[in-house]
Amino acid sequence: MRETVTFSRDGAIATVLIDNPPVNAASAAVRTGLAAALDRLDSDDSLQALIIRCAGRTFIAGADIKEFDGPQTEPQLPELIARIEASAKPVIAELHGTILGGGLELALGCHARIAAHDAQFGFPEVRLGIIPGAGGTVRTPRLAGLPLTISLAVEGKQVGSEEALAAGLIDRITDGALETATAEFARAIVAKGEPPRRTRDLPSPVADNELLDAAEQTARRRQRGQDAPLIALQAIRFGLAHDVDAALAEEHRLCRQAIASPQSSALRHLFLAERAVARTPGINPATPVRPINQVAVIGLGTMGRGIVTTLAAAGLKVIAIARSDESLTKARTAIDKAWAQSVTRGQIDEPARIDRADRVSWSTDLSAVAGADLVIESVGEVREIKEALFAALGSIAKPGAILATNTSYLDIDALAAASGRPADTCGMHFFNPADVMKLVECVRGKATAPDVVASVMALSKRLGKIAVVSGVCDGFIVNRMLAKRSREAYFLLEEGASPWAIDRVLVDFGFPMGPFALGDLAGIDLQHTVRQARADRLTPREKRADFVDQLFAAGRLGRRSGAGWYAYGEDGKAKPDPMTEALIAAHATKHAIKRVEITDEEIRDRLIFAMVNEGARLIDEGIVSRAQEIDVAMVNGIGFPRHLGGPLWWAQEMGLTGVADKIARFRDEQGDTYWPTSPTLGKGQFY
Ligand code: 3H9
């Protein structure tokens, strides 16, 4: 069995090697091994320096997240780092991969830091609802100043070696063999007899209150609802005003307090859930993956274009196919413009733009798919058109090519049957804008082969996306759950709520925007078309709540047309519109609905519990295998507030008995059709 920590020596230079895959997290075994190495360094007079090195793909990527909820075993990270810093003999950190969280803190406690040219540094703690708790907010300002400390510890950004070196966070970068460079460095300082340089002995920068106040305002705006960035700032401010020992103690106290918070539990749950969804029943590491180098995208509307740019950015060859020269030119012009804008904004450089453009070939001829390993269909949501297309793909695509549809709600099994290649067919459902949104729903049809699912999941990861596997149903995970929220929103309008009140409640809850502002952004015309296409699936009451159709008929097409639910003035800002209120009032009068006052709590519960109930039903029906799929999909697909952990995590935190009681009340009031009973919810536990 491999040792987690091994000690070796080369003359006067000792090396401690950490080998704790996959990311060398600073687990109890790693900490114990490091403490033992320090003992040997202390007790052996012939040793004069120690190198800390990690095996595998990275230096320590942080404390071990899986140990957070258990008892704290000794030695704890802050004490271990204090021991390293206090060592009378120099300790050198050899840095490669992602030096994150407690790993970076440990490096800052060392007396020198030598890094590979492509190393990355950061404090991702805020993404876990905590703050650096082993000196990050105390040592970083002393080494690298306040702006970088804020960027890393408050905003959770990462920097590369060059930036880290320029700021003083590390001492040297090597392009050559890292081990050789560190060994040479160690020998040189031993030869010179240089004493250890301790970060704690450096002067603290002055507290720049203007900078700190601005950072606080930014955090309140950009990381809205999240406590950790503000706590990180609190630790930084304290550190600037106190001596090192007091600052370290306060930082650790704040970190432990944050670990115990519901926000941190929710964020850590999501971190693990986002990785757990990669392991889905029937798919395992031994499942073969089909090679995908060339992808054809058919249909170059908004979604198709986003998919093309995402694929090209990830280095794939793309065949972009439109139905006419006109749509092809339109799409090509739009994509070229978007790439040029990315250059202007400094997001990519000119060679990268040329590279991406070179990877895409354009065609109006469907037979161009013949060379593709994967075909992603993204044409309009018309069943007959898609079925005809899949029938054609069945005869044109090369044997073994994967046939994927980006449909939002059509029956994938029917498309699979039409293709004549059901085992090769699946869904790859992207979210708008496809180049930004992290989620891809990988939809497994009745006959989809396991290696097809494994291949599209692997591809999604390559695209920087999170793939969640869903079975076939109307709307899959996100749109199916969202449809229940929209339904309740329309019913609440009939019953007495205003669009603005509903949007406000959801924004207060933590969503980036409410359903009506979102509707205006997506376009009322689009929603009207979807409503028409789905008319046969609507209940009489849903048909009656035809506000979208009324807005469409009035030419209120949303933000683009200057009015939708809201009115948009010259400044483009959404303003509640009395015309919409009049439309809703007239609707109520026409249908003899008595509108009443509706509380914020009722709005929140109706909208969120409708999603919770539907999420539970997705588990009941086996559309997803676990609650994790739901939470990951809703956070990454529609911006369910990350710090609440996803709808099912949040419901469990609220107390599922209470949630189930409320749902039962809604069932009594609104009927079984809308609030069907879920056995999974009845079990009283999602996790
Ligand atoms: C901290 O340090 C607190 C201190 O300030 C204070 C203490 C007092 N622990 O992401 P991947 C697992 S907080 C345990 O797919 P990649 C992960 O679950 C920590 N496990 O790989 C997965 O396991 P599985 C601050 C961890 O190559 C596997 O590694 N540090 C940890 O795409 C592969 O992960 C962070 O927040 C961990 N810390 O990305 C770093 N990290 O295969 C969080 C990962 O069983 N980690 N695992 O599902 C990351 O950002 C990415 O994992 C990393 C690699 C960039 C390192």
Residues whose N, C-alpha, C, O or C-beta is under 5 A from the ligand:
A	BS01	3H9	P22 V23 A25 A61 G62 A63 D64 I65 K66 L77 T98 L100 G101 G102 P124 E125 I131 P132 G133 A134 R275
